[in-house]
């Protein structure tokens, strides 16, 4: 991909050694992000034999591209939950995230992972945002958070006040992941990178088939955010949300906390301490994956906004991340299909995976080890809580149906010349399957434009030189290889 996060640049990926995937484990975990590694560590500590399979490298996905705010004040997330659920659900959600945050703080303290404590703010640009922020303040207080209101903020643009919650955490997510991986390995967990899971069969035991071999396990945990296994239909219960981040070098520290706007334009701010001085991290410009304006314009909007309000800031890194937002506003943690506990899944963190991902791991490990977390009921898959998302389910899947039809039926401009460097297009060479053509690094490629997940027509992402599916967020490199699921097979050659 063309964009690398600040964190991934700080901790570059090593050359992967091909390892055989074979044998038996008590538990196989799929996914080398915050949920998968924390789950594997917890189970390894308890004496279980665990193998973790990661398609690329630890931190390749969403965790390594996040803003890494380990915060209980999460924009207007409590309001989103309260619109669909009773007050006790909001409280349990806060308890889950509180326990997760405390676990992260203890782990970082025990294993020398650098953490900065900052106040978190949900701030308003105008009157509509002020109303939304004040609603979030009321819900936060009812749920037991010691949140306050602050009228004036030390920001270089007009605001209409903010909710403030002190003593929240921020960190380098790759540093945390590497510490988790080191500790997991020390407790007997086997971590295999470069092992993409292609198929899972569940009979007496679970058979996990990868490009490098097959493993057998008593239990399987799929911690890929959006499950790569379709049989639970989770792809129809959430929409893929892509957002952007840019790091800037500045002559002096520019923010004193972690900020997130309650209204448009959506902007996220935090500082990043370095040996050379503090960086300013600006995020926002989110959209549904594969839809809307070109991705490069999203980054450009952040650049213009930063130049206006922080003149002299010098860009060092730009990147994007993908998360999934469930229709019922709660993470999904539990069985892939009802009443079958052999395969468990976790995801749908609505961009707050640094706490929700750890909460999911705590709940999964407790279930596998025979324990119980009372608050975990609000995250449970196939629970009554999902019913509240029915109207949103209809909207999400209506949009998916529209994108499916538009991708296949939209008039495509005929062209014979090879696309220019860094550009791509989809067109019909003849009746039948449309072709995706792009030229990246001087190499033209022609691929089937049909996503291998559920048959959507991909679109070219001009910021990351990838092919993105507007249905459920699968993404592919310019040569067709899978970049992000739920697809597990690459685009076919044209």
NORQUIWO-V852647 format. One record per residue. N is the residue number from 1. PHI is phi in whole degrees, 0 to 359 (NA if undefined). Layout:
n:N phi:PHI
n:N phi:PHI
//
This chain:
n:1 phi:NA
n:2 phi:282
n:3 phi:251
n:4 phi:235
n:5 phi:289
n:6 phi:308
n:7 phi:292
n:8 phi:292
n:9 phi:290
n:10 phi:294
n:11 phi:234
n:12 phi:297
n:13 phi:291
n:14 phi:273
n:15 phi:294
n:16 phi:281
n:17 phi:267
n:18 phi:294
n:19 phi:246
n:20 phi:291
n:21 phi:253
n:22 phi:201
n:23 phi:92
n:24 phi:235
n:25 phi:221
n:26 phi:301
n:27 phi:222
n:28 phi:254
n:29 phi:249
n:30 phi:252
n:31 phi:121
n:32 phi:256
n:33 phi:254
n:34 phi:298
n:35 phi:290
n:36 phi:298
n:37 phi:291
n:38 phi:294
n:39 phi:300
n:40 phi:299
n:41 phi:297
n:42 phi:300
n:43 phi:289
n:44 phi:297
n:45 phi:300
n:46 phi:276
n:47 phi:92
n:48 phi:281
n:49 phi:277
n:50 phi:226
n:51 phi:240
n:52 phi:254
n:53 phi:251
n:54 phi:237
n:55 phi:295
n:56 phi:244
n:57 phi:220
n:58 phi:304
n:59 phi:87
n:60 phi:293
n:61 phi:266
n:62 phi:298
n:63 phi:299
n:64 phi:287
n:65 phi:236
n:66 phi:277
n:67 phi:278
n:68 phi:58
n:69 phi:266
n:70 phi:263
n:71 phi:236
n:72 phi:270
n:73 phi:266
n:74 phi:237
n:75 phi:61
n:76 phi:245
n:77 phi:297
n:78 phi:297
n:79 phi:293
n:80 phi:298
n:81 phi:290
n:82 phi:294
n:83 phi:294
n:84 phi:242
n:85 phi:222
n:86 phi:285
n:87 phi:298
n:88 phi:293
n:89 phi:291
n:90 phi:300
n:91 phi:298
n:92 phi:295
n:93 phi:299
n:94 phi:294
n:95 phi:298
n:96 phi:301
n:97 phi:290
n:98 phi:295
n:99 phi:296
n:100 phi:295
n:101 phi:299
n:102 phi:297
n:103 phi:297
n:104 phi:298
n:105 phi:299
n:106 phi:295
n:107 phi:299
n:108 phi:297
n:109 phi:294
n:110 phi:287
n:111 phi:237
n:112 phi:56
n:113 phi:269
n:114 phi:292
n:115 phi:229
n:116 phi:250
n:117 phi:263
n:118 phi:220
n:119 phi:288
n:120 phi:255
n:121 phi:231
n:122 phi:252
n:123 phi:250
n:124 phi:246
n:125 phi:280
n:126 phi:213
n:127 phi:295
n:128 phi:295
n:129 phi:294
n:130 phi:297
n:131 phi:299
n:132 phi:294
n:133 phi:293
n:134 phi:291
n:135 phi:296
n:136 phi:295
n:137 phi:299
n:138 phi:300
n:139 phi:293
n:140 phi:298
n:141 phi:293
n:142 phi:298
n:143 phi:275
n:144 phi:100
n:145 phi:274
n:146 phi:273
n:147 phi:274
n:148 phi:227
n:149 phi:254
n:150 phi:228
n:151 phi:283
n:152 phi:251
n:153 phi:237
n:154 phi:273
n:155 phi:233
n:156 phi:274
n:157 phi:211
n:158 phi:295
n:159 phi:224
n:160 phi:241
n:161 phi:96
n:162 phi:201
n:163 phi:280
n:164 phi:233
n:165 phi:227
n:166 phi:282
n:167 phi:61
n:168 phi:264
n:169 phi:243
n:170 phi:220
n:171 phi:200
n:172 phi:265
n:173 phi:295
n:174 phi:291
n:175 phi:297
n:176 phi:295
n:177 phi:298
n:178 phi:294
n:179 phi:293
n:180 phi:298
n:181 phi:296
n:182 phi:298
n:183 phi:291
n:184 phi:299
n:185 phi:298
n:186 phi:297
n:187 phi:260
n:188 phi:93
n:189 phi:285
n:190 phi:264
n:191 phi:252
n:192 phi:243
n:193 phi:266
n:194 phi:70
n:195 phi:239
n:196 phi:282
n:197 phi:282
n:198 phi:254
n:199 phi:203
n:200 phi:229
n:201 phi:241
n:202 phi:241
n:203 phi:236
n:204 phi:292
n:205 phi:231
n:206 phi:262
n:207 phi:256
n:208 phi:249
n:209 phi:261
n:210 phi:236
n:211 phi:292
n:212 phi:248
n:213 phi:141
n:214 phi:232
n:215 phi:242
n:216 phi:243
n:217 phi:216
n:218 phi:282
n:219 phi:225
n:220 phi:232
n:221 phi:245
n:222 phi:259
n:223 phi:247
n:224 phi:252
n:225 phi:71
n:226 phi:269
n:227 phi:304
n:228 phi:280
n:229 phi:257
n:230 phi:279
n:231 phi:297
n:232 phi:273
n:233 phi:67
n:234 phi:292
n:235 phi:299
n:236 phi:268
n:237 phi:248
n:238 phi:209
n:239 phi:244
n:240 phi:282
n:241 phi:243
n:242 phi:253
n:243 phi:222
n:244 phi:230
n:245 phi:222
n:246 phi:225
n:247 phi:260
n:248 phi:232
n:249 phi:275
n:250 phi:228
n:251 phi:287
n:252 phi:208
n:253 phi:305
n:254 phi:250
n:255 phi:225
n:256 phi:247
n:257 phi:193
n:258 phi:254
n:259 phi:244
n:260 phi:213
n:261 phi:282
n:262 phi:269
n:263 phi:221
n:264 phi:286
n:265 phi:285
n:266 phi:292
n:267 phi:222
n:268 phi:241
n:269 phi:227
n:270 phi:198
n:271 phi:260
n:272 phi:227
n:273 phi:294
n:274 phi:223
n:275 phi:295
n:276 phi:267
n:277 phi:128
n:278 phi:275
n:279 phi:263
n:280 phi:256
n:281 phi:253
n:282 phi:247
n:283 phi:230
n:284 phi:143
n:285 phi:60
n:286 phi:288
n:287 phi:196
n:288 phi:287
n:289 phi:306
n:290 phi:79
n:291 phi:234
n:292 phi:87
n:293 phi:294
n:294 phi:306
n:295 phi:297
n:296 phi:298
n:297 phi:290
n:298 phi:294
n:299 phi:296
n:300 phi:298
n:301 phi:294
n:302 phi:293
n:303 phi:296
n:304 phi:296
n:305 phi:298
n:306 phi:292
n:307 phi:299
n:308 phi:290
n:309 phi:260
n:310 phi:229
n:311 phi:301
n:312 phi:92
n:313 phi:293
n:314 phi:246
n:315 phi:294
n:316 phi:245
n:317 phi:213
n:318 phi:221
n:319 phi:199
n:320 phi:221
n:321 phi:218
n:322 phi:234
n:323 phi:226
n:324 phi:237
n:325 phi:249
n:326 phi:290
n:327 phi:297
n:328 phi:263
n:329 phi:71
n:330 phi:236
n:331 phi:299
n:332 phi:248
n:333 phi:221
n:334 phi:150
n:335 phi:297
n:336 phi:296
n:337 phi:231
n:338 phi:301
n:339 phi:61
n:340 phi:232
n:341 phi:272
n:342 phi:288
n:343 phi:243
n:344 phi:244
n:345 phi:228
n:346 phi:207
n:347 phi:167
n:348 phi:70
n:349 phi:268
n:350 phi:53
n:351 phi:76
n:352 phi:237
n:353 phi:285
n:354 phi:293
n:355 phi:254
n:356 phi:297
n:357 phi:294
n:358 phi:288
n:359 phi:301
n:360 phi:299
n:361 phi:296
n:362 phi:299
n:363 phi:292
n:364 phi:296
n:365 phi:297
n:366 phi:298
n:367 phi:296
n:368 phi:294
n:369 phi:271
n:370 phi:89
n:371 phi:261
n:372 phi:202
n:373 phi:250
n:374 phi:302
n:375 phi:289
n:376 phi:294
n:377 phi:299
n:378 phi:286
n:379 phi:257
n:380 phi:296
n:381 phi:292
n:382 phi:60
n:383 phi:256
n:384 phi:298
n:385 phi:297
n:386 phi:289
n:387 phi:299
n:388 phi:296
n:389 phi:269
n:390 phi:304
n:391 phi:300
n:392 phi:291
n:393 phi:303
n:394 phi:298
n:395 phi:296
n:396 phi:302
n:397 phi:284
n:398 phi:296
n:399 phi:294
n:400 phi:298
n:401 phi:299
n:402 phi:296
n:403 phi:295
n:404 phi:300
n:405 phi:294
n:406 phi:296
n:407 phi:298
n:408 phi:275
n:409 phi:255
n:410 phi:301
n:411 phi:299
n:412 phi:250
n:413 phi:295
n:414 phi:291
n:415 phi:203
n:416 phi:246
n:417 phi:284
n:418 phi:289
n:419 phi:301
n:420 phi:292
n:421 phi:307
n:422 phi:79
n:423 phi:235
n:424 phi:209
n:425 phi:206
n:426 phi:243
n:427 phi:208
n:428 phi:265
n:429 phi:282
n:430 phi:197
n:431 phi:296
n:432 phi:129
n:433 phi:271
n:434 phi:290
n:435 phi:250
n:436 phi:258
n:437 phi:238
n:438 phi:208
n:439 phi:236
n:440 phi:229
n:441 phi:55
n:442 phi:78
n:443 phi:250
n:444 phi:285
n:445 phi:217
n:446 phi:238
n:447 phi:229
n:448 phi:296
n:449 phi:273
n:450 phi:267
n:451 phi:300
n:452 phi:280
n:453 phi:279
n:454 phi:226
n:455 phi:86
n:456 phi:290
n:457 phi:262
n:458 phi:287
n:459 phi:231
n:460 phi:280
n:461 phi:263
n:462 phi:282
n:463 phi:275
n:464 phi:244
n:465 phi:54
n:466 phi:230
n:467 phi:254
n:468 phi:246
n:469 phi:269
n:470 phi:281
n:471 phi:275
n:472 phi:229
n:473 phi:89
n:474 phi:296
n:475 phi:225
n:476 phi:225
n:477 phi:288
n:478 phi:297
n:479 phi:262
n:480 phi:99
n:481 phi:290
n:482 phi:291
n:483 phi:257
n:484 phi:217
n:485 phi:278
n:486 phi:280
n:487 phi:297
n:488 phi:242
n:489 phi:244
n:490 phi:286
n:491 phi:292
n:492 phi:281
n:493 phi:293
n:494 phi:288
//
